[in-house]
Amino acid sequence: MDLLRFASLTQLHPLSTEQLAQVAPYASERIIPAGRRLLLDGPFAQELVFIAGGRGVVRCAGETVRELGPGHAFGELGPERSAYETATVTAITRLRLVVVSGRGIRALRDVAPATVEALIAACAVEPAAQGEAPLPARHLTLVRSAAA
């Protein structure tokens, strides 16, 4: 993925230019139409997914758990399984996702572990409402935004 486009993701602003350049080759964009459901135990389970645009809703056992939007991330980062293996994210509107492959994260852990730690730390903060301070992410065990 283009470095400048990747760097434009608000949750990645804490990363250095060098760290962004290390992660960007493993990232790709995907467009998800409104109404499509993403199974978190399917292909997205092994990836880190950033919401660059649009809105989605997290459901577990048919109940709405959380709404996600730009600035949120989900997916499996660690070797541990989520407590909610049957969770889904459904696109409320058209979603523009930036996906970092699980293979890419594993490769980065081998050559640049500090970059992976910075990536995880950057994802572990909830996007702030205008004028408010960011909060620790509350949905991390459900849709792992990085630190459980």
N, C-alpha and C positions, 0 to 999 in steps of 0.2 A: 504494500500500500504506500502511496505517496507520503513522504515524511511530513510535509506541511499539513496535509489533510488529517493525518493521524494526530499530529500535535494539537490540532484545533479542538479535540475532545476536552471539555472542561475538566473532567476528572483526572486528566493526565498532566495538567499544568505543573504539579510539583516535580515531575521528572525532568532531568537534565536533557539537553539536546542529544548528548551521547547515548543516554538511556533510551530516549525515543527512537533514535536511529537503530539501536539494537533490536527493539521490539517490532518496529514498523514492517520489516520484511515478512513477519509471520502473521500480519493482520490483513483482513480482507473485508470488503463491504458486502452486505446482503440487504436486499429490500424484502420486507415481509408485508403482504397485503393485509388490510384490516380484516379481522375475523379469523385469521389463521392461528392455529394453536401450536406452540412449540413444547414438545415434551422434554422435560429436564432429565429424563432417563434415556433420551434418544441421542441424536447427534450433537446437540448442544451441551450435553452433560460433560463432555470432555473439553470444552472450550470456555474461554473467557469472553463474554459478550457485553459490549458497551452499547447503550442506547444513545445514538447520536441525534435521533429525531423521532417524534411520534410518541404514542402512549400505549402501554400494555398493562395487563392485569395479571397478578399471580393468583392461581387457584390451587387449593389442595383439598382433595376429597370433595370437590364440588363447591367449596366455600371460597369466597373472595378473601384473600389474605392481605393483599397489598396492591397499590397501583404504582407503576414505574414509568419513568419518562426520561428525558435527556438528563444526563449526569448519573444515571444509575447503571450498575453493571450486574450481571448474573452469570452463572455457570459454575462448574466445578474446578477448583484450583488445586486442592490438596488431595492426598491419597484417601482421606476419609470420605465416606459417603454422606450425603445430606440426610438429615433427620426426616426430610419430606421427599422420599424418592419418587413419589407420584405427582409432584407439583408440576404445574404447567404455567406457561406465560402465554396469554392470548393477546394478539394485537387488537387494541381498541381502534386505533387509527393505523394508517400505513406506518410501519416502523422502518427506520434506517438504522441498521445494526453494523457495528464494527466488531469483527470476530477475530480473536487471537486463538490459533489452534492449540490444542493440548500438546501436540507434538512440538510446536514452537516453544511453548512454556517449558517443557521438559528439556529441550535443547538449550534454552537460555539458562536454566538452572545449572546445567553442566559448565557453561562457559562464562556466565555473568550472573551469579546468584544474587549479587547486590541489586541488579536491575530488576530481577523478579521480586525481591523484597520491596523495592520502591514501588513497583507496579501494584503489589498487593496492598501496601499502605495507602496508596493514592485511591484505591477503590473502596477502602474501608470507611469512607466518610460520606454521609448522606448529602446530597445537594442541598444547599441552603436556600430558603425562600429569600426574596429580595429584602435586604436590610437585616437579615438574621445570620447568626454564626452557624457554620456547619456543625452537624451532629454526628456522633458515631452511627454507622449504619446499623439498623435494627433487624434487617431481613437477611442477615448473613448466613444463618444456617439453613434458611429456606431457599434462597437463591444466592449462592455464595458470592458476595461482592468483594470478598477477599480475606477477611480475617474472622475466623470463628472462635 
